[in-house]
Amino acid sequence: MPKRKPVAGIINSILLSPILPVVIFATFLVIASGLKFGIDHQDVAQINQNLKSEARGLALELEKDFDAHVTALRRMADRREIEPDMSRQAWQRDARNYLEDFGTYQAIEWIDADYIIRWLEPVDGNENVIGDSVALLEKRRQALERAALTGQLDISGVVELKQGGAGLVIYAPINEGERNNGYIAGVFRMESLIDALQTPRIQANFNLDIVENGNVAYSIESNEPPNRGFVQNARVDLPSINWLLQLTPTPTWLARHRSFWPWVTFSTVLLMGMLVSLSTLLVQLILKRNRALLRTRNELQQEIDQRKSVQQDLARLESTDALTGLANRRFFMEDLTHTLTMADRQLRQVALIMIDLDRFQILNDSLGHQFGDELLIKVAERLNSLSDERILVAYSGGDEFMFCQQQVEDIDEVINLLGQIKQAFSEPFEVQGQSHSITATMGVAVYPQSGLDADILIRNADIALYRAKESGRNTYQFYTEGMQDREVMRLELDKDLNQALADGQFVLYYQPQLDLATMQVGSVEALIRWQHPLRGLLPPVDFIPLAEESGRITDIGRWVVQAACRQLAEWADGPLAHLRIAVNLSGRELDDDRLVDHIQQTLEFHGLSAGQLEVELTEEIFIDNLERNLGQLTRLNKLGVHLSIDDFGVGYSSLGYLRDFPVDLLKIDRSFITGVTERHDDAVITRAVINLAHNLGIQVAAEGVETEAQLNFLRSHRCDLAQGFLISRPIPADQLMVRLKGGISFESVASAP
């Protein structure tokens, strides 16, 4: 059964609920609206009461005025009754007196018993009604007959007068029944009758309508449109007619009589609601803050309890790299500083070794960071096996590791440790089910010869590491005096590389390749040079490693392809049109997915066939990532570009790739050609490579040919091409044309077999 929440907890939840301030404000809003509605209702009732009083007052005033006129007409009827033989002149004098006294009559008439108008006053303006019958309508006749029988007044209601305009007629019978002697009639214009009501106050504040039998018989318009939402009626008590006096106020009158208290009350209560809601919200925030503080206090107490058990782990983590488990750079630097202090006291040497994994970045980028992390862990395990009480191993970051060898008595101890480190990379590393051969390049700085503090020692070991990379990787280099100057120059060249392409400072030199069958030059190798504005002509070894490290090698490689194709286009119509140009590709260029497309577009732009271009890769680059390289090189082969492998014989891979890859040419490394006439082993290897390549249908070129004896050896063993200083050094394009026009001949070279 679920545990019930305590009542105090429920109340506390309600009090701290964010909905509570909203509910409070909504309650005050309802109260404010209710109060405003009630006060508005009272205000409207008061307005209606005032309006009703106004309407009743006007009705009474109209009744009083009407009674005075009725009384006057009755007196004239009574006098006519007493003096039936009254002369017309006497009656007219009497009528004129009444007209002057009241001033509201349009006319006073004597109508005989046959309903014919006989006398009237004034005559002027009323001549057209004398002799007319007032009982033409049956309804009017019946009303006059009833008045004659009963002696009661008869009022016509509002009608259109023959004299013009709207008005009404009051008929006072002279005698009743059989003795009836006609009627005394008073004709009123409505304007005259209502004139007493039409005061400036009424006209400014009200619209006045006289409603007769449900219809508006006459209206007095106000000065501004009335507000039809407020209308009051007052019955006018007149004999024989049904009149209502309808009073409609103007907005101005309503504005004067409306009270401001409804809005004052509404605003006051609403403001109180806002204040109470905000106060409630503030109290909630304070309570929640207190609860949070109490909770934080408890959590801090728990944290303090846990800190004691975690401090030991933190101390270990601060000195250890989380990925490799080796000492991290921070701890290594602190230990190195302490080690140098002790070495200074004991007059001992300390060796610092910086290790950089070769080609790690390429593997990491192509196979993924998960692969890179696992490889670093495997490397760290092997390197850590070399540590002892005198050797500290650390992970510096990226693909770099560091060794600190203490108490060095002789430099041979350092060389022995370097051999052990190199041996640690001799076996492939098993990562994600695959074997990968990794090598390492090392830079060494020895205290005190190479630096007197930790920072300088680290810097100089790093400089030595760069020098080792320039020497071909998988080797080591000790820091020596002058390396720092070379490093400064290297950094300056690295900075100048940014402008070299933009300013067109690169040029191509061409080294001929001699066809040993025809003794003619059929191809040349394009070799880049940097025409530095200050340092003069620089060979590739001075800047290509820098370009590879900075990533600018791809742009430089594209420039080489474009420049070579441009040169082929210039030779197209001349004696050098038969030449093929070979260009070198770096490993980074081969990783570029757009490489083949760029080469194809460049060839098409210059109108060249793909067979006029040859691509050279070193064996080391070629076998670095066989699966990826196979795709790129297959596309180049389909395009028709020739493919050659440079420095053949110095790699570490099997020769299986010669079978699977579309290779057109093998270039035997110069290290074999140099001793081919003196060393039996070099001669055997060279012959074997030539035979192997020919059996696979691949041509062979020899690099570094400097003597005619070497050339004779190569011809005698059916080598296809030769390249070296004996034939020609790398020269500019204009000199190449002169050189080839003169021809290349060797008098002592033996005839081909």
QUIGI-V95814 format. One record per helix or strand. SS is the DSSP state (A for helix, B for strand). FROM is the first residue (numbers start at 1). LEN is the number of residues. Records with the same first field share a line. If there is no record, write none. Layout:
SS: FROM-LEN / FROM-LEN
This chain:
A: 7-9 / 19-64 / 88-15 / 127-3 / 138-13 / 177-3 / 190-5 / 200-6 / 251-7 / 261-59 / 329-18 / 360-8 / 369-16 / 411-14 / 454-17 / 483-18 / 540-3 / 544-7 / 553-19 / 587-4 / 595-12 / 610-3 / 619-4 / 626-14 / 656-5 / 670-5 / 680-16 / 708-9 / 733-10
B: 105-7 / 116-6 / 133-1 / 154-2 / 159-2 / 166-8 / 183-7 / 206-7 / 215-6 / 226-13 / 241-10 / 320-1 / 327-1 / 349-9 / 388-1 / 391-7 / 400-9 / 429-3 / 434-3 / 440-8 / 476-3 / 506-10 / 520-13 / 536-3 / 580-5 / 613-6 / 642-7 / 665-4 / 699-4 / 721-2 / 731-1
